[in-house]
Amino acid sequence: MAWIYLFVAGILEVVWAFAMKKSLGFTLVTPTVITIVTMIASFGLLSVAMKTLPLGTAYTIWTGIGAVGAFILGIAVLRESVTPTRIIAALLIICGIITMKLASTH
């Protein structure tokens, strides 16, 4: 169950990062509220996952999901640049997430 909590926490990290971008420096109410609510939920689920999972594993995977998810959302929705270097960097993060999961004893 900890892995499910961690995955959902990572997805919520993508949501709050996107909402934060859309809040224009917390000047727009709706995206600001979405940012705060999803941030609290993401941190809460991360903390629940860390009851079982090691700190390094949980935090690395959580930030990795957030980083790659934000990268994909930025390209898909915000029309951010797609370069070979950025794609390689995202693939390396994904490889790190997979390796961290495989190395986990939980």
Helices and strands as residue ranges (DSSP letters): H 2-22, H 29-49, H 55-76, H 84-103
